[in-house]
Amino acid sequence: STSVGSGSVIGPNTMIENSRIGKNGRIIWSVVEQASISDSVSIGPFSHIRKGTLVEDNVKIGNFSEIKKSRIGANSKVSHFSYLGDADIDVNVNIGAGAVTCNYDGDKKHDTLIEKDTFIGSGTMLIAPVKVGRGSVTGAGSVVNKDVLPNSLVVGVPAKQINKKKKVEKDN
């Protein structure tokens, strides 16, 4: 029971099973299983979108990414070689190449929450359960094993806050 919206391109060697694909999307050389993909989403090549995943509008998922039982908020980007499992990714989030949500502790799975307007640096390991606050940045290669306060910059192994970003107010 799969549906594909108008204007979407489903490329070669793509498998879609029991999923909803929105309008004007592009899925190339990838697998989508029991997931909901909204409008204007680009996936692949060689990505795997697994059961229980919701991908909102205008999301780009790069090559060799795997997403399981997660929500990817509108206008977000998931770069290549990333794994996101049991994660809630808010809007306008950038997930750098090779970032991983480490959601299984050997006994049970845990959730990761990444709030809006956040930048997750390449190679960041997010050890769940963990929350990354709105507007925060993780440095490349960081291991985040504690919650990150909003508008913070964290780096290192384990990640430590080195700076509180200044919040920029927008005039209406």
Disulfide bonds with the S-S distance in Angstrom:
none
